Amino acid sequence: MIDSGVAVRGGVGTYLAVARYSARRYAGYRAATAAGVFTNTVFGIIRAYVLLQVWHQRPGLGGYDTSGVVTFVFLGQGLITSMALFGGGIDLPERIRSGAVAMDMARPVGFQTWWLADDAGRAAIQLLTRGLPPMLVAALLFDLRLPTPASPAAAAGTTAAGVWGAAAVWGLFAVSVVLGFLVSFGLRYLIALATFWLLDQRGLESAYTLFTVFFSGISMPLTIMPGVLRDLAEALPFAAMMQVPADVLLGNRTGASLVAAIAFQVGWAVVLLAAGRALTAHATRKLVVQGG
């Protein structure tokens, strides 16, 4: 019987094994990883100098100082690949076109959860191999604003800085990154599932890339957008992938605003994963009708 993916089956160990296998698979592309690190770092340096010129002319633009905007730039460079802000990362479309997806659905595991674990392994290894090195280079070249026991960010988002401190900010940032990844996966999984009907998802992936570049904050902080456009950008799920994690790390979210930001990410993650679960059930019925 083909698994609809509605029930999450298989033990936690199974999904951890899937994630580990995926991480090892992506870690094997050493030349691509080196090229990615070089590209992310160089483009980060170029973007940083361009935005520094803007901020020197408009100090405090969007609520960022110069060290804050440079940190924002390199956070974006570090999260591009792990968040898959340019799309891809899920191999499901090719398996749908080849028919191999029928075997995937026959596994005694949750279909959606399997792909989530696979994508999590990819994201984790790429965050370490392609995300961390550009940040280390940036720390040598620029004055970054990162949470330390004595930094203003260490007190942001709390009512008692002595209790929370820098460790709490880093912890909240890690939570925000995980939630941002779930939102990213939720969107990309829906696009991948659309291949059951469209057979070619590349048009949707192009649209996804366009929206993430413009509305996630990867190009520039959403806070510098004018009025209604800013409100729209901050309401869409793309902001959960980059803008919100950056705001958490930089201490731009405090108190109720911080809680609202995390709730925003949780809400979109739940909605998108639930939508993916429902669409998986419809895709399963379509596959059965077609004789898969």
N, C-alpha and C positions, 0 to 999 in steps of 0.2 A: 504494500500500500504506500502510495506516495505521501510524504509528510507535507502538510500544508504550511508548516512553519509557524502556525498559530501557537502551538504549545512549545515551550522551551524545554527541550529534552536533552539528555546527556548530562554527565556530571561536570562540576567546575573544572576538574582535572582535564577533561577532554578539551574544553575550550582554552585552557591554559596551554595545552600541548599544541593546539592549532596556532595560537598566538606566537609561541616559541618557534614553531616551524616557519611561520611567515617572517618573523624577525631574522632568522638565519638565512632565509631565501633572499631577502633584500640586502642583508649584510654582505652577501656574496658578490654584489655588483660594486667592486672596489673602485674601478675606473670611473663609473658613473657617479659614485659617491664623492670622489675627489673632485670631479668636475663640478658637481653640485655645490660643494663647499666653496670652491673658488668663485663660482658665479654668484652665489648668495653674498659672499663677502665683498666682492668688487662692486656689485650693484648696491649693496648696503652703504658702502663708503661714498659712492656717487650720490645716492639719494640723500645721505646725511649732509653732505656739503651743499647740495642744492637747497635743502630745507633750512639749513643754518643761515644761508643768505636771506631767505624770506623772514626768518625769525629775528635776524639782526635789524631788519627794516621795521618789523612789527613785533616788538618784544611782548611776550605773554599771549600771543595769538592762540586762541582756542583753549586758553588755560594752561599752556605748556611753556616752560622756560627752555633754554637751548639744550641743557642736559636732558631734560625730559623728552624733547622731540627726537633727539638722537637715540635715546634708549627705545623710544617708540618704534623708530625705523628698524633697529636691529632686532627687536622682538618680532616684528613682522617678517624680517628675513629668516629668523629662526623658526617661525611657525608655518611658513609657506608650504613646505613639503609635507610636514607631519599632518597639518590640517587639510592637505590636498586642496589648497585654495584655487588652484588652476584646474581642478577636476581630476578624474581618474582614481586610481588606487584600488578599485574593486574590479576583479577580473570576470565578474558575472556576465557581462554582455557577450563576450566571446564564447562563453560556455553555453549561453542560450542559443546563439547562432549555430554552434556546432552540434547541439542536441545533448551535450554532456551534462546539462543541467538536470536531466532526468535522473541520472545517478546521484547527483548532489541531493536531490529531494528525497531519494530513497534512503539516505543515511538516517540512522536512529538518533538524530540530533535536531535541534531547532534550526531551520534553514537560515533565518535572519540572524540568529545568534552566532551561527557558524561564520557567516561573513563578517559580522561585527568583530569576532575574535581575530579573524584573519587580518582585518584592516587595523585592529589595535596593535598587532605585532608589527605591521608595517610602520604605523605612526610612531611607535615607541623607538624603534631602531633609527628611524630617520630624524627624530627629535634629537637623539644623542649624536648621530654621526654628521647630520647636515645642519642642525640647529644650534648646537652648543659651540662649535668652532668659530662661526662668525661673531658670536657674542664675546668670545675670548679675545679675538682680534680687535673688536671694537673697544673692549676695555683697555687695551694697550694704546689705542689711537685717540680715544675721546674720553670726555668726562661723563660717564654714565651715571644715571640716578637709580641705584639699586638699593633695596632694603638692607640696612645694616643696623646694629643696635643703636647707633647715634643718628640715623637718618630720619628725616621727616616722614618718609613712607612707612617707617616701622611703627609710627603712631597712628597712621591713617586707618580709618575704618574701625577704630576701637574707642572705648571711653576710658580705658586705663592702659596707657602705652607700656607701663612697667610690667603688666601682666601678659600682654600679647607679644609685643616686640617684633623684631624682624622675622623670627621663625614663624610667627602666625601669619605675617603677610605672605611669606613664601608658601606656606601651607594653603592659604586661600587662593593664591595664584595657581598652585597645582590643581586644586579642585576646579577652578575656573577653566583651566586648560583642558581637563578631562571632559567637562561639560561642553566646552566648545567643540571638542572632537566628536562627541555624540551628536551634536547638531550637524556638523559637517558630514558625518557618516549617514545620518538620517536623510539629508538632502541627496547625497550621491547614491544611496541605495535606492531611493525612489526613481532616480534617473536610470539606474541600471535595470530596475524592474521594467521600466517602460519599453525596454528592448523586446519584451514578449509581444508587444503590439506594434512597435515601430520598426523592429529588426535592426535599426541603426540609431544609436543614442547620441551620436556626435553633435547633432544640432542642439540638443538639450544641454550637453556638456559645454558647448560654446556659450550658450546663454548663461549657464551657471558661472562660468569663468568671468563673463562680463559683469554680472551682478556682484560677485565676490570682490572683484578688483575695485568696483565703485562703492559698494555699500558695506564692506567688512572693515574698512579702515586700513587696509594694506597699502593703499596709495597715499593717503593722508588721514589725519585724525578726523573723525566725523564731526567733532565739535566745531570745526571751522566752516562747516556747511551752513548756508543761510536757512533760517526759519523753517518753513514747511518741509524742505528737502532734508534737513537734519532730523526733524521729527520722524519722517518716513524711514530714513536710514536706521535710526536707533530703534525702530519698531520691528524691522525685518530680522529674520534669523541670522543673516550674514554677520551682523554686528557681534553676535555671540562668539564668533570664531576668533576674532582678533581684537576688536575695540574693547570689549569687556575685560578679557584677560590682561590687556595692557593697562587699562584703568585701575584694575585691582593691584597690579604690581607697583604702579607708580603712585598709588595712594590717592588717586583722583576720585575714588568712591569712598565715602565715609558714612557710618551710621546706617540710617534707613536707606540711603542710596546704594550702599554696598549690598544690603539684604535684597533690595529690589533687583540689582544687577544679577545676582546669583539666581534669584527666583525667575528672572527673565530667561536665563539659560536653561534652567530646569524645565520651565514651561515649554519652550520650543523643542527641547530634546524629547520630552514625553509625547508631544503632538506628532512630531516627525517619525519617531519610532513606532507609535501606534498606527500612523498612516501606512508605514512600511509593512507592518504586520498584516493589516487589512488587505493591502494590495497584493501581498504574497499569496493570500488565500485565493484571490481572484485569479492570479497568474497560474496557480496550481490547477484550478478548474479549466482554464484555457488550455494548459498543457495536456490535460487528460482528454479534452474534447478533440484536440488535434492528434491524439493517438500516441502521446509521449509516455 
